Amino acid sequence: MSNTTGQPLLFTPLTLRGVTAANRIVISPMCQYSANGGLPNQWHQQHISGLAAGGAGVVIMEASAVQDRGRITHGDLGIWSDAHGEALAPLAQIIRDSGSVPAIQLAHAGRKASMQRPWHGNGPLDQTDAARGELPWDIVAPSEVPTGDEFMVPHAMTVAQIDELVDDFAAATIRAHKAGFDLIEIHGGHGYLIHSFYSPLSNLRDDEYGGSRENRMRLPIRVAAAIRANWPDDKPLFFRVSGVDGAEGGWEVEDSVALAKELKKVGVDVIDCSSGGIAAATSPVARGLPRGPGFQVYIAEQVRREADIATQAVGLITDADQAEKILQDGDADLISIAREALYNPYWPRHAAQQLGADDAFSEWPHQYGWWLERRAIARAKIAK
Ligand SMILES: Cc1cc2nc3c(=O)[nH]c(=O)nc-3n(C[C@H](O)[C@H](O)[C@H](O)COP(=O)(O)O)c2cc1C
């Protein structure tokens, strides 16, 4: 499978506004829960260096909180102060130097903040965490509806707090630009603050931010517009949506199409189509989508077709032929890889080998490619 130039689509460059990704592979944002006070450290350098060496077109830094209370855990990265923004600059540079587009995900965890790191239990912070010095903090949401029975009850945000939040997204945008990022993704999924505004399951407000779908979409659209107003015109803006809640009475793909149309109007370029996360995993309403290879691709396809906007497919995409087929079928414009890249940070380079897009290892860093090409020739001779 290839396009008219003979290259597989997965390895065809994509230009969005003034930014060109060398291929269609995006490393999905992945929280490392390893920051101190929201600041990156040696682990982040190692992690990002590894992913950046893999050769993806875009590498998106993990969810970075625009307010300190917007962190999921004590270990989340932040971008709520200038010092935090400056600390991210070396990571953006590592990604750029490797030839990938440096991107960052801006986030607020909302009612899913004040949680334990996954390996400490993945639930709300408790006594065990307090003994470790990790105290819980006040959390906010559209309404006083907790994520699940055992979760903290959030404070319903006032309109003044909503205005402040929008300003904080705008300030984080300016910091992301100064830090050298060329692409922002808004974290609008997985049950975090923005998602909890548009989902009818978590938003019970009766003001202009709740009730009708139009009202529930007001905050995500305001955030996107504020970011666009503070982000250079030539830099792309992505929005990660939970395309469906996967829960009774929840948000559906048709709603995501409607949201995507509005986001497009305020300057969002790509909808990154994920799903779920609005309810605790233990909740009876948290059905979620049945998991299988590419289980969320249908959302990217429908949003792309009906909202006429570029989409990114994500979720259990692990094989190069699978990724290429998604693009060839016109289901999405970009392919996002998360856990597969933890397992194999060189996944994009291996995918290029599998699809015959880089037989001579010329896309690899010379330090490796020179040797690998010779090794391949030697192996081919042995195989004869
Ligand atoms: C370690 C880890 C951290 C994650 N952190 C984030 C995050 O910061 N923001 C986000 O939108 N999704 C996050 N996710 C979800 C992934 O971006 C991705 O959507 C999900 O893992 C499905 O893709 P996969 O099947 O390729 O892993 C995380 C996933 C993992 C495994």
The ligand as an ORCA input file, in Angstrom:
! r2SCAN-3c Opt
* xyz 0 1
  C       1.636      5.684     31.108
  C       0.465      6.353     30.436
  C       0.202      7.683     30.689
  C      -0.833      8.340     30.011
  N      -0.994      9.696     30.174
  C      -1.848     10.363     29.372
  C      -1.851     11.772     29.341
  O      -1.023     12.443     29.955
  N      -2.777     12.378     28.550
  C      -3.660     11.663     27.786
  O      -4.480     12.263     27.092
  N      -3.636     10.329     27.761
  C      -2.734      9.662     28.507
  N      -2.640      8.307     28.416
  C      -3.461      7.608     27.402
  C      -2.657      7.427     26.110
  O      -2.274      8.679     25.572
  C      -3.457      6.641     25.068
  O      -4.598      7.371     24.705
  C      -3.885      5.259     25.570
  O      -2.830      4.623     26.267
  C      -4.353      4.367     24.416
  O      -3.333      4.211     23.461
  P      -2.399      2.862     23.392
  O      -3.348      1.697     23.230
  O      -1.525      3.083     22.196
  O      -1.644      2.760     24.676
  C      -1.645      7.628     29.104
  C      -1.388      6.264     28.887
  C      -0.334      5.640     29.519
  C      -0.049      4.185     29.207
*
